[in-house]
Every structure is written in C-alpha cells, then in structure tokens.
C-alpha cells in the first residue's frame, strides 16, 4: 500500500507543482485518520473538494505533514484488513494519541480519555464517589502512600491512616505507581457498594472493607496556635482552594493572629493561578514567578498587586512539596521575607497546559515552560532548600493528627521560628 501511495503522490506532485498544492485521493486521507471520530486531528484549513468526491486539495505543507504519518496509515490498513478479529478503531486511535505524547518522554505530558478527562475535572472540583483518601505515588520506588484521609470519609471511618502504604485493591491488584489509576478506578464506584483495600502499616498488612460514598474534599484546614500564630495546612491547589485559604487567613487575622505558618508538606501542586491569588495576600506589587519557553522567550504574566497583610510568614515543606507549592514558596521567600522550614522540596519547576482534544471529550496536558522564582532561582530538578532543615526522626511515619505540636517535630520547629520572627 505504501509504495502505491507514494507512486500516486509523485505523479500528482508533478501535476500540482505550479499551484503549490497537492491532490490526494480521499480514500488515502480516510486511511490515515479513519472517520475522524476520536482522532483529535483538525486540519489547519478545510480541504477544498475538486474533481469529484474522490479527491481533495491540500496545501503542499499539509501534504508533507500527512506523509510523515504514512507508516501509521499502513498499520491502520493492515489491522483493518488482516487482524483476526474486528478491530476497535476508536481504541486504536486513542492508543496512537497516547503513544504520540509518550514519545516526548515527559511524565507530566499525557493524554486523557474522555472518561479520564471528566474524572480529572471532577476531582478538581472536590466531589466524587469513593473511599476518601489522597494518594501519592513515588515513581522512584513504585510505592503509593496515603498522604491524607478526608474528614468524615469512609476511609476515616474504617481506620485508614496517613502514612499507610496502599498495597492491594480487591483480591489481586497489587498497587504500584504504574497501575495506580486502575486501583483508583476500582475504589470508585456506586455509593453504597464496598471494596476490600489492603494497606501496609508498620510492616504489617491490614485489610479494610470500605463502603464507597460521596466524598466532599476540603483543600484547607486552619487553627490558631499559641502566641497569636495561625496555622494553615493546604493540601492541593485545586477546586476553590484559593478562596478557602483566603477565608481561613481572614478568620485567623480576626482572631488576632500576627503571623501564619503555611503548611505545604505533601502538597504536589495544581493551578498556578491559585498560587498567585494566595501570594497576593502577602505581597505588594510584584511577580509570582516567570516562565521561560524553549526558544528562550520569557513571560512575566503572574503579577501580584498592592494590599498585602502584614502577618509574618513561615512555610513548611518536605520532599513531596512540588509544582505550585514550590512556586508559592519561592515567591514568598524572595518577596515577603518568608522563612522556609522542613526538607528539600521535590523540584518540579515546569508548568503544563491542560486542553480539550477534538470533539469526543478527550483532553491532554503538555509541559510548555520552565519557571523561575522572582529572584531568578531555578527550581526544576533542584528544589528549594529550607532556611531551617528539619528531618523527621527515624521511625516517624507522619501519621499524627492535624496541628499535633506534641509529635510533629517539623511543625514545632516552625512554631519556634515564627516566635523568633515576632520578637
């Protein structure tokens, strides 16, 4: 098929040379992109039909672009003609789209099926049916750890704790970073149904039968600690997190808080705009971060404005503080005299665009730029080094309660550092 296609193309190239366009049999275009359903492909211009229904006219540049996909067309035709079962064309095209983005070799660039894209937005809004846990996958070890158990959730009622390792879902799905999405999909489902979930805690397996229910996710918790020092834990930059944070800060200030500890430990990021809104509460006219694109062009679009609060700031971070959390940390240290306490952050100093794809409801996200702090500090693959480094003691799994000043040594240190800032 390929030889035949190239032969026809070469003859047509001679005929169309003067007009700088190509005439390609419509059947060839169909073989390259199927019926168009789910392919996500949109031509730059709608081809003009010429000489009958079997031919379309495309520009020379578009024709050369199509040629680059000729091997995919061959594979498509072979599957259609010779595969021993009727091929699932929609799935073939979806996997081709997944593979195309996977070829960029970037863990933050990937395809969403329509179901995955819908689920992503559902999670962002903070309402879903499941067991009510936040899971962090470590790509280096493959281990998936529970970083948060939502209040009032089925997981909390069953006894799941922060720091538990997600080990098995159902009878035979042993969970790793590679199949975590499958595990999450199993833990979701119809409200009122149950699922067996096995965790490892203190080197022992613990299995809970957990009832799936609707879970309402709050992204912020806060309280007033000693000596007029407020404490705000922020878990994700998602949903209405920026509004929740602003409300929590105003409530603490109304209670007389003169300083605030912002806990970004295990916060892997989210929407950059929410980080800008929160930074604006503590910064006058300034810059959250700036972006650098592959051609070296810089973008300085994330600005804050005058009207900051005068509260002193301390920020808690750890090795899983990433992305928008690092953006906020870097900005507040550079521009608002924030003291950073904890351990070296993750080092995700790149940003992604999240976009819809085609008309099927699919989507994708793609890394578009690297960011730097207002002072020009690199974050990607480097991270942020705290001003005060505090490692968790050996054997401390981090399963203590919210605002646990007795057992949380990092929080205790942050409180002491904040007291010093108020002197």
ABEGO torsion letter per residue (X at the ends): XAAAAAAAAAAAAAAAAAAGBBBBBAAAAAAAAEAGBGAGBBBABBBBBBGEAABBBBBAAAAAAAAAAAAAAAAAAAAAAABABBBBAAAAAAAAAAAAAAAAGBAABBBBBAAAAAAAAAAAAGBBBBAGBBBBBBAAAGBBBBABBBBGBAAAAAGBBBGBBBABBEAABBBBAAAAAAAAAAABEBBGBBBBBBBBBGGBBBBBBBBBBBBBBBABBBBBBBGGBBBBBBABBBEAAAAAAAAAAAAAAAAGBABBBBBABGBAEEBAAAAAAAAAAABBBBBABBBBBAAGBBBBABBBBBGBBABBBBBBBBAABBEAAAAAAAAAAAAAGBBBBEBBBAGBABBBBBBBBEAAGBBBBBBABBBBBAAGBBABGAEBBBABBBBBBBGBAGABBBGBAAABAAAAAAAAAAAAAAX
